Amino acid sequence: MKKAALALLVIGLMAQGVVLAGGVAGAKNGVIVRVGAAMVAPHGDGLTIPAGRVEVGDNTQLGLSVSIPVSRNLAVGVLAATPFKHDISLGGTKVGTTKHLPPTVTLQYRYQDGSNVVPYVGAGINYTKFFKEQTTGALAGTNLNLDDSVGAAAEIGVDWKLSKRWGLNMAAWYADIESEATLNGAKLGTVKIDPWVYMVGASYHF
């Protein structure tokens, strides 16, 4: 609970900064809103227990990201999405599912040279909320719980402006996501998920 409260406080303060930044620089440099397909692909080690290795599978949902400039080359980025649903496997066999939301806030450096193609990188914080854990198969009827996660995040992307307002975007985020797993109240250990998030979509420049 302390981790969740801290993450919400940090994200809230950064979001407040986004609003203020938008008021100061948004009209001059242009806010960018992007919508597209976002895929979460875990690359962590999962969790190894005597019964086998616990892993979380890939999932793709509708993604939304926003960049609000604070200067010519700096912007605050926010990543959101519809809830991701992941299969949980034990030793390669599906034993459950979970959903999560991964709001991420970053400070971006955007390379502006006057062209329609703008690459950027960023770093910030990720807060992942897990919910609706369900068990199936060998674990059916048990109570699985995954704690929320707070960790560092980094991103890389490129905006390609096709017209005054519309464009395309490709981006990838890395998030340090580790969750404490419990089964029927007994601690199993730390599930290391550490995903890459890939997103391709359309952008609108205000």
C-alpha positions in Angstrom: 0.0 0.0 0.0 2.9 2.4 0.8 4.4 1.7 -2.7 1.0 2.4 -4.4 0.5 5.6 -2.4 4.0 6.8 -3.3 3.6 6.0 -7.0 0.2 7.7 -7.1 1.7 10.8 -5.4 4.7 11.0 -7.8 2.5 10.4 -10.9 0.0 12.9 -9.6 2.7 15.6 -9.2 4.1 14.9 -12.6 0.6 15.0 -14.1 0.1 18.4 -12.4 3.3 19.5 -14.1 1.9 18.3 -17.4 -1.1 20.6 -17.0 1.0 23.5 -16.1 3.5 22.8 -18.9 0.6 22.6 -21.3 -0.5 26.1 -20.2 2.9 27.5 -20.6 4.3 25.9 -23.7 1.5 23.8 -25.3 0.1 26.6 -27.4 3.5 27.4 -28.9 5.0 24.0 -29.6 1.9 21.7 -29.9 0.6 18.9 -27.8 0.7 15.4 -29.5 -1.9 12.8 -28.8 -1.3 9.2 -30.2 -3.6 6.2 -30.4 -2.6 2.8 -31.6 -2.0 -0.9 -30.8 0.2 -1.4 -27.7 1.8 -4.8 -26.9 3.3 -5.7 -23.6 6.0 -8.4 -24.0 7.5 -9.5 -20.7 11.3 -10.1 -20.8 12.0 -10.8 -17.2 13.0 -14.1 -15.5 9.6 -14.7 -14.0 9.7 -16.7 -10.8 11.1 -20.1 -10.3 9.5 -22.3 -7.5 9.8 -26.0 -6.8 6.8 -26.7 -9.1 8.3 -24.9 -12.0 8.8 -21.5 -13.5 6.0 -18.9 -13.2 5.8 -16.6 -16.3 3.5 -13.9 -17.6 2.5 -13.9 -21.3 2.2 -11.2 -24.0 -0.9 -9.1 -24.6 -2.0 -6.4 -27.0 -4.5 -3.6 -26.2 -5.5 -0.1 -27.3 -2.7 2.3 -26.3 -2.8 6.1 -25.7 0.2 8.4 -25.3 0.6 12.1 -25.0 3.5 14.5 -25.2 3.2 18.0 -23.7 6.1 20.3 -24.4 7.9 22.3 -21.7 10.4 23.8 -24.1 11.5 23.3 -27.7 13.3 20.0 -27.0 11.7 18.8 -23.7 8.3 17.3 -23.2 6.4 15.4 -20.6 5.1 12.0 -21.9 2.2 10.0 -20.5 1.5 6.4 -21.5 -1.9 4.8 -20.8 -3.9 1.9 -22.2 -7.0 -0.2 -21.9 -6.4 -3.0 -19.3 -4.0 -5.7 -20.4 -4.9 -9.3 -19.7 -2.1 -11.8 -19.4 -2.0 -15.6 -19.1 0.0 -16.9 -16.2 1.9 -20.2 -16.8 3.6 -22.6 -14.5 6.2 -24.8 -16.1 4.8 -23.9 -19.5 1.1 -24.8 -18.6 -1.5 -22.1 -18.2 -2.6 -21.9 -14.5 -4.3 -18.5 -14.4 -4.8 -14.9 -15.7 -4.4 -11.4 -14.5 -5.2 -7.9 -15.6 -3.1 -4.8 -15.2 -2.9 -1.1 -15.9 0.6 0.4 -16.5 0.4 4.3 -16.3 3.9 5.7 -17.1 5.2 9.2 -17.0 8.5 10.3 -18.6 10.5 13.4 -19.4 11.3 13.3 -23.1 14.1 14.8 -25.1 12.9 15.5 -28.6 15.4 16.2 -31.4 13.9 19.0 -33.4 15.7 20.1 -36.6 12.8 21.5 -38.5 12.0 18.3 -40.4 8.8 16.3 -40.2 10.6 13.4 -38.5 11.2 13.9 -34.8 13.0 11.1 -32.8 12.9 11.2 -29.0 14.0 9.4 -25.9 12.7 9.6 -22.3 13.0 8.4 -18.7 10.6 8.4 -15.8 8.5 6.2 -13.6 6.0 3.3 -14.1 3.2 2.3 -11.7 1.6 -1.1 -12.5 -1.7 -2.0 -10.9 -2.6 -5.8 -11.0 -6.2 -6.9 -10.5 -8.7 -9.7 -11.2 -6.2 -12.5 -10.7 -7.9 -15.9 -11.5 -6.5 -19.4 -11.3 -7.2 -22.4 -13.6 -5.9 -25.9 -14.2 -3.5 -27.2 -11.5 -4.1 -24.0 -9.3 -7.9 -23.9 -9.8 -9.7 -22.9 -6.6 -6.7 -21.2 -5.0 -6.3 -17.5 -4.3 -3.4 -15.9 -6.3 -2.4 -12.3 -5.6 0.1 -10.1 -7.4 1.2 -6.9 -5.6 1.3 -3.6 -7.4 4.7 -2.5 -8.8 6.6 0.8 -8.9 9.8 1.1 -11.0 11.9 3.1 -13.4 10.8 3.4 -17.1 12.6 4.4 -20.3 11.3 5.1 -23.8 12.4 5.6 -27.4 10.2 6.7 -30.3 9.8 8.7 -33.4 7.0 11.0 -34.7 6.5 11.3 -38.4 4.3 14.3 -39.3 2.3 13.7 -42.5 0.3 16.9 -42.5 -0.3 19.9 -40.3 -2.2 17.9 -37.8 -1.9 14.2 -38.6 1.1 11.8 -38.4 2.4 8.4 -37.5 4.3 7.2 -34.4 6.3 4.2 -33.4 7.6 3.9 -29.8 8.9 1.4 -27.3 9.0 1.6 -23.5 11.0 -0.5 -21.0 9.6 -0.8 -17.5 11.1 -2.3 -14.3 8.1 -4.3 -13.1 8.5 -6.8 -10.2 5.5 -8.1 -8.3 5.3 -10.1 -5.0 3.2 -13.1 -5.6 1.2 -14.9 -2.9 -0.9 -18.1 -3.1 -3.5 -18.7 -0.5 -1.8 -16.1 1.6 1.6 -17.8 1.4 4.4 -15.8 -0.2 5.8 -17.4 -3.4 8.4 -14.8 -4.2 9.1 -12.0 -6.6 7.8 -12.3 -10.2 10.2 -10.4 -12.5 8.2 -9.2 -15.5 10.4 -6.3 -16.9 8.4 -5.9 -20.1 9.0 -4.0 -23.3 5.9 -2.2 -24.5 5.7 -1.6 -28.3 3.2 0.8 -29.8 2.4 1.8 -33.4 -0.3 4.2 -34.2 -1.6 7.5 -35.5 -0.8 10.9 -34.0 -2.7 14.2 -33.9 -0.8 17.5 -33.4 -2.7 20.3 -31.6 
